[in-house]
Amino acid sequence: MRSRQVLPAFGCFLFLSYFFLYKATTTSALSDVGAFYIDHRQLLNIPGNGDLPDGFEFTVKTAETFENERLRRAYIALQAWKKAIYSDPLNTTSNWFGSNVCNYKGVFCAQALDDPKLKVVAGVDLNHADIAGYFPVEMGLLTDLALLHLNSNRFCGVVPESFSRLELMYEFDISNNRFVGPFPKVVLAWTEAKFVDIRFNNFEGCIPPPIFEMDLDALFLNNNRFTGTIPESIGKSKVSVVTFANNKFTGCIPRSIGGMKRLNELILLNNDLSGCFPDEIGLLENLTILDVSFNSFTGSLPQNLSNLKKLEVLDISNNKLTGSVVEDVCKLPSLSNFTFSHNYFSEVPNACISPQRKDLVLEDTGNCVAGRMKQKLDHECQPVVRKQVDCSKDECVVGSSPPKPDPPKPPVQAPPTLKPPVQSPPPIFHPPPPVHSPPPPAKVAPPPQVEVVLPPNIGSQYSSPPPPMFPGY
């Protein structure tokens, strides 16, 4: 049924193909017509379930000879991908021909994890190549791939189900492209994944709760079209950085967030979140950046924000917060910037007006503090200040609860007749060096051994991390 709907439209696209291909080679922009063309081209080539049939690689005939079968599988995948590319203005893939796939530009080979005698394709890095195209299902044959970096290109379409076969994936960065569809649930199949960056795309829908039960270190979701609430399962997450910014998330901050003991940076700015801040935020003792600006949070600030001794940047601006600013927050030893402007605070302690440290930047404009400059007018303040929210009765605080620990699993009894012993699994995955997210400018390489850092000023100019050193991925 789907092919009958798409094929007539494809006839129209053939009429536009010459125009689109000409435009793609003369400009770095990808028009909506061009993206629409690529999306439908992908749909014509993708199976109904988005996956490959088992044994597909044996049905593909190749004239070239290969060092091993896995390199042949990689060749099939990379050649299918090259055919799915419609614009390559920098000629990045110009040498993608022949059997020596390890010599392809942007392709990295290493020893196989389960057999050091085999050479396999372990990574692909095409960052900032300005390529337009889509993902063919054949990319599911790259089962040794541990790294895929496609930051700042013009890829569009969906992430096929065949990507769930890439079980060794460690770093997945498709940020700053034009991908669509729901959150790519293939990520949930990657037990080795540590870094997932899908920011600056057009993904939509809800975030699957199991994503926060994975052993990720960094999760970038910002600048998409995600909706729904932040799942309660976030409290189980081990990430050090998570960004929800510039989406359409609604509801409250779950109380379970207090369980994120490794969290360094939490970016929630510019969503439709509301309700009071849960006291559990004060349990995030490793937090260095907290940005909840441009939402609709109400009530007063939790007193235990003063527990965040490592906090460097705190931005709660452009909300509907009332009451008094917590004085001890302005005395936090590591704090360098505290922005609480454009709320409805009626009291600001002296420590938050005239800080003792010269290196502390405070911004309080647009509030309701009597005698302070650049405050809201009285007729703007009174309707909100007179109806201050009682956070002890707020449904966000009362109606949610921290996650309960998983019940212990019952012991598994052996069956009467045991099967022959299974061979040992492949060697333990040795991860690449820690993930890096360098500060601007994007072209400057980050210093080695630096933790993942998302600057407070989020934007597409922040590049993805560099590929790990090969071999030994």
DRENRO-938265 format. One line per 3 residues: number of its first residue (from 1); their letters; for each residue z, y, x of C-alpha. Coordinates in steps of 0.05 Angstrom, whole numbers. Example, Ala and Ser with C-alpha at 12.3 -4.5 7.8 and 13.67 -1.06 7.14 Angstrom:
DRENRO-938265
1	AS	156 -90 246 | 143 -21 273
//
This chain:
DRENRO-938265
1	MRS	0 0 0 | 17 48 56 | -50 37 91
4	RQV	-87 54 27 | -50 119 23 | -60 138 96
7	LPA	-132 117 109 | -165 168 62 | -124 222 95
10	FGC	-146 196 163 | -218 210 145 | -199 283 138
13	FLF	-164 281 204 | -227 255 239 | -260 320 217
16	LSY	-203 359 250 | -198 315 312 | -246 353 355
19	FFL	-212 419 338 | -143 390 351 | -162 357 417
22	YKA	-194 421 441 | -132 462 423 | -86 411 456
25	TTT	-120 420 523 | -120 496 521 | -49 511 498
28	SAL	20 483 507 | 37 492 433 | 31 435 384
31	SDV	11 460 315 | 38 430 251 | -33 403 238
34	GAF	-33 371 306 | 35 339 297 | 15 315 227
37	YID	-47 283 257 | -7 247 310 | 46 224 260
40	HRQ	-6 192 216 | -43 163 275 | 22 128 294
43	LLN	31 102 223 | -38 70 226 | -19 32 288
46	IPG	52 13 274 | 70 -53 238 | 108 -49 173
49	NGD	175 -64 205 | 161 -22 267 | 171 -82 313
52	LPD	128 -130 353 | 118 -203 334 | 150 -251 383
55	GFE	102 -273 437 | 57 -213 425 | 45 -204 500
58	FTV	12 -272 505 | -41 -250 455 | -63 -192 499
61	KTA	-116 -211 550 | -117 -174 617 | -166 -180 674
64	ETF	-118 -155 727 | -70 -199 767 | 4 -183 771
67	ENE	62 -200 817 | 101 -228 758 | 98 -234 683
70	RLR	146 -176 671 | 100 -127 708 | 44 -153 664
73	RAY	85 -138 602 | 99 -68 630 | 25 -58 642
76	IAL	9 -75 569 | 63 -26 545 | 43 31 591
79	QAW	-31 24 575 | -16 25 501 | 26 87 512
82	KKA	-29 122 551 | -77 110 492 | -25 142 446
85	IYS	-26 206 488 | -71 261 460 | -57 317 510
88	DPL	-35 314 582 | -50 383 610 | -14 370 676
91	NTT	-51 304 686 | 15 269 695 | -13 202 673
94	SNW	-80 209 708 | -64 151 756 | -40 104 701
97	FGS	-93 51 712 | -96 -15 749 | -44 -69 758
100	NVC	2 -31 806 | 46 -1 751 | 100 15 802
103	NYK	53 67 831 | 43 103 765 | 69 174 767
106	GVF	137 179 733 | 147 103 733 | 203 73 775
109	CAQ	210 1 795 | 270 -37 821 | 296 -108 829
112	ALD	310 -144 764 | 383 -148 747 | 380 -222 731
115	DPK	333 -241 788 | 332 -198 852 | 268 -232 873
118	LKV	230 -199 816 | 206 -127 816 | 207 -94 747
121	VAG	196 -26 714 | 267 2 709 | 255 75 691
124	VDL	205 126 666 | 215 200 678 | 164 248 648
127	NHA	209 309 640 | 173 375 629 | 104 343 630
130	DIA	81 379 566 | 50 314 540 | 32 306 466
133	GYF	30 237 435 | 73 184 402 | 110 119 417
136	PVE	68 55 406 | 106 -8 387 | 82 -41 451
139	MGL	135 -1 488 | 184 -53 464 | 156 -97 520
142	LTD	192 -53 572 | 254 -97 567 | 278 -80 638
145	LAL	278 -5 624 | 345 27 638 | 323 100 638
148	LHL	275 140 594 | 271 215 606 | 221 254 564
151	NSN	255 321 560 | 210 380 541 | 145 348 519
154	RFC	107 348 453 | 118 277 430 | 125 268 356
157	GVV	129 214 303 | 185 163 297 | 221 118 346
160	PES	196 47 329 | 241 -11 315 | 213 -46 376
163	FSR	257 -1 419 | 316 -44 398 | 289 -95 449
166	LEL	305 -47 506 | 375 -75 513 | 387 -50 584
169	MYE	377 23 565 | 428 67 601 | 400 138 596
172	FDI	357 157 537 | 332 229 535 | 278 249 485
175	SNN	304 320 476 | 261 380 462 | 203 344 428
178	RFV	181 337 356 | 207 270 335 | 222 259 261
181	GPF	256 210 215 | 328 188 210 | 375 180 269
184	PKV	340 127 313 | 385 68 298 | 353 28 354
187	VLA	405 62 398 | 458 18 365 | 427 -43 398
190	WTE	437 -15 468 | 504 -42 492 | 494 -12 562
193	AKF	477 59 538 | 519 116 567 | 476 179 556
196	VDI	438 193 491 | 403 260 484 | 361 272 421
199	RFN	374 347 414 | 318 396 395 | 278 350 350
202	NFE	269 343 275 | 313 283 260 | 348 286 193
205	GCI	396 248 148 | 466 223 164 | 495 200 230
208	PPP	509 124 229 | 584 114 240 | 575 57 290
211	IFE	546 106 341 | 617 129 354 | 640 58 369
214	MDL	592 51 427 | 614 60 499 | 576 126 508
217	DAL	596 182 555 | 552 237 527 | 519 245 458
220	FLN	475 306 444 | 456 314 371 | 447 389 367
223	NNR	388 427 339 | 362 376 290 | 366 373 214
226	FTG	424 324 206 | 465 328 142 | 526 294 113
229	TIP	596 292 141 | 623 275 210 | 642 202 205
232	ESI	716 182 210 | 695 133 264 | 689 191 313
235	GKS	761 178 331 | 740 113 364 | 689 147 409
238	KVS	697 148 485 | 649 206 497 | 667 263 543
241	VVT	615 309 511 | 590 310 439 | 548 365 407
244	FAN	536 374 333 | 512 446 337 | 456 477 296
247	NKF	450 423 243 | 472 421 170 | 536 380 174
250	TGC	585 391 117 | 657 373 101 | 717 373 146
253	IPR	735 356 218 | 763 285 211 | 836 277 230
256	SIG	815 216 270 | 787 264 322 | 855 263 356
259	GMK	838 194 383 | 783 221 429 | 825 221 491
262	RLN	766 228 540 | 734 287 504 | 719 347 549
265	ELI	671 386 505 | 665 391 429 | 609 435 402
268	LLN	607 444 326 | 576 513 321 | 529 535 265
271	NDL	538 481 212 | 567 482 142 | 635 453 160
274	SGC	696 477 122 | 770 466 108 | 829 474 154
277	FPD	832 452 226 | 871 386 231 | 933 388 275
280	EIG	903 328 313 | 857 376 351 | 919 393 391
283	LLE	919 322 418 | 854 332 457 | 890 346 522
286	NLT	826 339 565 | 786 389 524 | 754 445 565
289	ILD	705 474 514 | 716 479 439 | 663 517 399
292	VSF	670 516 323 | 637 584 310 | 591 600 252
295	NSF	621 553 201 | 665 563 140 | 733 541 166
298	TGS	793 570 129 | 868 575 136 | 908 590 198
301	LPQ	903 562 268 | 945 501 285 | 1004 520 330
304	NLS	992 460 375 | 927 489 401 | 973 514 456
307	NLK	976 441 480 | 905 445 506 | 924 464 577
310	KLE	854 450 606 | 817 492 554 | 770 542 587
313	VLD	727 566 529 | 750 573 457 | 703 602 405
316	ISN	726 604 332 | 686 665 312 | 648 676 247
319	NKL	692 634 202 | 742 651 146 | 807 642 185
322	TGS	868 682 164 | 939 695 186 | 959 706 258
325	VVE	926 686 322 | 970 637 360 | 1000 676 418
328	DVC	1009 617 464 | 934 602 461 | 922 668 496
331	KLP	969 645 551 | 935 579 566 | 929 573 642
334	SLS	856 553 646 | 828 597 589 | 773 644 611
337	NFT	741 663 545 | 772 666 475 | 727 692 419
340	FSH	760 699 351 | 718 755 323 | 690 760 252
343	NYF	746 724 216 | 802 752 171 | 861 751 220
346	SEV	912 804 200 | 957 796 261 | 940 791 334
349	PNA	998 786 385 | 998 832 445 | 981 775 492
352	CIS	915 768 455 | 900 842 459 | 922 860 530
355	PQR	921 795 570 | 962 790 633 | 903 759 670
358	KDL	843 802 687 | 796 743 686 | 809 727 613
361	VLE	757 754 564 | 781 764 492 | 738 785 433
364	DTG	773 805 367 | 723 850 331 | 708 841 257
367	NCV	778 820 234 | 830 853 190 | 881 878 241
370	AGR	910 946 223 | 901 998 277 | 849 959 317
373	MKQ	779 985 328 | 717 953 299 | 752 915 243
376	KLD	729 898 173 | 737 949 118 | 797 942 72
379	HEC	756 922 11 | 726 865 52 | 793 840 77
382	QPV	838 843 15 | 803 790 -29 | 810 739 27
385	VRK	876 759 59 | 912 759 -9 | 890 688 -22
388	QVD	909 655 43 | 898 580 44 | 959 534 48
391	CSK	934 483 99 | 991 435 81 | 956 425 15
394	DEC	884 428 41 | 844 368 19 | 813 362 88
397	VVG	882 351 118 | 915 312 61 | 855 271 41
400	SSP	839 242 108 | 877 198 156 | 869 172 226
403	PKP	831 106 233 | 871 43 229 | 865 -6 288
406	DPP	819 -64 277 | 858 -126 254 | 863 -182 305
409	KPP	809 -234 299 | 831 -305 282 | 822 -357 337
412	VQA	757 -393 335 | 765 -468 331 | 715 -511 368
415	PPT	671 -555 325 | 678 -631 330 | 613 -638 369
418	LKP	601 -586 422 | 531 -565 444 | 511 -569 518
421	PVQ	540 -512 559 | 501 -447 558 | 476 -418 624
424	SPP	514 -359 653 | 492 -290 631 | 454 -243 678
427	PIF	495 -206 730 | 539 -149 706 | 500 -85 698
430	HPP	513 -36 754 | 505 35 725 | 470 91 760
433	PPV	509 151 787 | 547 194 736 | 503 233 686
436	HSP	488 305 704 | 471 363 658 | 458 423 704
439	PPP	468 496 687 | 408 543 682 | 357 552 710
442	AKV	331 484 689 | 290 474 752 | 350 476 798
445	APP	376 407 815 | 449 395 797 | 500 381 851
448	PQV	517 307 860 | 576 274 826 | 587 326 773
451	EVV	613 310 703 | 568 321 642 | 574 395 624
454	LPP	541 428 565 | 545 504 576 | 574 544 518
457	NIG	507 577 509 | 468 518 483 | 392 520 489
460	SQY	330 480 506 | 329 509 576 | 383 459 597
463	SSP	345 401 628 | 363 328 623 | 395 291 681
466	PPP	353 268 740 | 335 194 746 | 383 150 785
469	MFP	367 127 855 | 325 64 858 | 335 7 874
472	GY	402 -12 847 | 395 19 778
//
